């Protein structure tokens, strides 16, 4: 019994020393891009998802959907990458929207489209990123009978 306690104490001491001497492992890797360097890139492929959060949202129903399914859009912000992107989720198999990330210079100017994605049925659709240094809105537009009009957008951020 004494040998067993001694062996356990030695193992615990060794584990403590190894733990003290081992280098700390980073919780997350540095992002591959920041600000304008992220323009046109996917957040998931560039380490921008960690700590990201939705800063504006919208919901819409396609007027052609007989079940009245609600599609949902989120404008995401990544503090690590200082960039934003849009994510659109729809359950309607006939959703033929186009989702786009619009931007303009922070102090005003012409609206421009940073990226757009054609929706082809139910699923999750994600845009590429644009720098947070711009004012940004995420929109879904459809030629089908959307009761909210042709465009449904998040607020400008």
Number of C-alpha atoms within 10 A of each C-alpha: 6 7 8 9 10 11 12 12 12 12 12 12 12 12 12 11 11 11 11 10 9 8 8 8 7 7 7 8 11 14 16 14 19 20 19 16 15 23 20 15 16 17 28 11 11 16 17 26 18 17 10 17 14 15 15 18 19 17 17 20 20 26 17 14 17 8 10 13 15 14 20 17 26 23 26 21 26 24 17 18 27 20 27 32 30 30 21 26 17 24 16 21 12 14 22 18 22 18 26 25 26 22 25 18 13 12 7 10 10 8 13 12 14 19 19 18 17 14 22 15 14 16 14 14 17 20 23 22 28 30 23 23 16 20 19 27 24 31 26 26 19 18 12 15 13 18 13 12 13 15 16 20 22 20 15 15 17
